[in-house]
């Protein structure tokens, strides 16, 4: 039985760096400090990690490398998404080169064909609005492209139904008395991309509340950067607007964590004075008693990787759409008295 090949996650863990740093070392990026580079290289040597695909390139005419274009790196969501992608690609001895967008200026590079991201065998793109910025929603490459956590009718897509998630949040929270509130994630890039995951979740929440005969005034939607601090600021804002009880839909678990921390600081009882629902389903939410809409993040990444490999091997069929749905997980932060937590 062939020995399992070490993964980029294992290298990052051993070197005590993020996966983005390992990727920059693999791409010989000049921003990596020499001592960090040496530590990563030592971890690769210790694990027997061999990222050099040149021999296979000569034999098969491929680089056996896939580009992954993503908004940011080193968040729990993208770490989990990458785990799912890497699980499939590693089995086929493919490497992953990370290309984070990070800023509007870097975004411009991915709208042009000269970007290094287009020099690999195929691209995975995780950005809901990126394709919509391109002429005819077409990336400037003939290499296979698959969207993950995003959708375009032009390309294979593995995506979460975020609007449905918002509607599920509304259906759950609408059963409680009190006003409705929401926290929407919006980063600098979102202002450029227009169509975003955070926006879809809140739109779905608003639609669901309307069906339930409830309202969500604009002043009850707090727009925040992706951070726990954003959740803390949101609850402070809501307290200035109204008095408990609050029914709050946080567009990400990390935002909900900030709400939990601020509620504790304010002496508010979570589950009664503050009913709180997150979105993501990260493992730590169980210990916090946080109700959440859990995403099958790893499965979504794995499905995108499978579709890309099929395209690289020559599949020429019409674009495929793999839609994933979140699952409501009820815990103490929204648990009605007659419902038991999972």
Secondary structure, 3 states (H helix, E strand, C coil): CCCCCCCHHHHHHHHCCCHHHHHHHHCCCCCCCHHHHHHHHHHHHHHCCCCCCHHHHHHHCCCCEEEEEECCCCCHHHHHHHHHHHHHHHHCCCEEEEEECCCHHHHHHCCCCCCHHHHCCEEEEECCCCHHHCHHHCCCCCCEEEEECCCCCCCEEEEECHHHHHHHHHHHHCCCCCEEEEEEECCCCHHHHCCCHHHHHHHHHHHHHHHCCCCCCHHHEEEECCCHHHHHHHHHHHHHHCCCCEEEEECCHHHHHHHHHHHHHHCCCECCCEEEEEEECCCCHHHHCCEEEECCHHHHHHHHHHHHHHHHCCCCCCCCEEEECCEEECCCCCCCCCCCCC
